Amino acid sequence: INCVKNVSQGSLKASKDLQKEFATIDKKKEELADYLCEDRKKLSLEELFSTMKTFREIFLKTLQ
């Protein structure tokens, strides 16, 4: 029973830690949106990283 209790407490702590990390990421995303003059609600990190990757690839090709 103690083992189950410890696992439950560990899972609860991990869940709370993960929620804090997501809140931090969300705050940083909003700061990035402000910096880039983008709409906070519409900024997609996946789209942004994809655009940056494409830019990098084109830039490196241009250097060659």
DOBARO-959237 format. One record per residue: residue in three letters; x, y, z of N, C-alpha, C in turn. Coordinates in steps of 0.1 Angstrom, whole numbers, plus 5000, padded with zeros to 4 digits. Each point is the difference from the previous one (the first is absolute). Layout:
# residues N
AlaXYZXYZXYZ ...
//
This chain:
# residues 64
Ile500849885000499250125000500950135000 Asn501149995008500950125000500650024986 Cys500349904993500650014987499050074990 Val498749965001499050064991499850155004 Lys500150035013499850145005501250084995 Asn501249945001501250084995500050024985 Val499549904992499950024986498950114997 Ser498949995007499050104998500550145003 Gln500750025011500650135004501050044989 Gly500849914996501050034989499450054987 Ser498949934997499350034988499350145001 Leu499550035012499350135002501150114999 Lys501149985006501150105000500550024986 Ala500249894992500450014986499050074992 Ser498749985003499050074992500050155003 Lys500250035013500150155003501250064994 Asp501149935001501250054994499950024985 Leu499349914993499750014986499150124997 Gln499050025008499150124998500850135002 Lys500950005009500950125002500850024987 Glu500649894995500850024988499250054988 Phe498849944998499150054989499650145002 Ala499850055012499750145003501250094996 Thr501249955004501250084996500250004985 Ile499749894993500150004986499050094993 Asp498850005006498950094994500450145002 Lys500650045012500450145002501150044991 Lys501049914998501050034990499550024986 Lys499049914996499450014987499350144998 Glu499350045011499450134999501050124999 Glu501149995007501150104999500649994986 Leu500249894994500549994987499050064990 Ala498749975001499050064991500150155001 Asp500150055012500150155002501250054993 Tyr501249935001501250054994499949994985 Leu499349904995499949994985498850084995 Cys499350075008498850074997499049914993 Glu499849885006499049914996498949995010 Asp498849954995498949985009500349885010 Arg499950035013500449905010499149874998 Lys498850024996499149885000500249924987 Lys500650064990500149944987501449954997 Leu501050045008501449954998500149855002 Ser500549934990500249865001501549985000 Leu500549945011501449975001500549904990 Glu499249914996500349904990500250074986 Glu499150094997500150084988501250095000 Leu500350065011501150095002501349934998 Phe500249885007501249924998500249954986 Ser498949964994500049964986500550114991 Thr499550125002500550114992501550035002 Met500449995013501450035003500949894994 Lys499549885000500849894994500150024985 Thr498950044993500150024986500950124997 Phe499950115008500950114998501449965001 Arg500349925010501449955002500549924988 Glu499249914995500449924989500350084988 Ile499150104997500250094988501250085002 Phe500250055012501250095004501349924997 Leu500049875005501249924999500349974985 Lys498949984992500249974986500650134993 Thr499550115004500450134994501550025003 Leu500449965012501450025004501049914991 Gln499549894996500849914992500150054986 
//
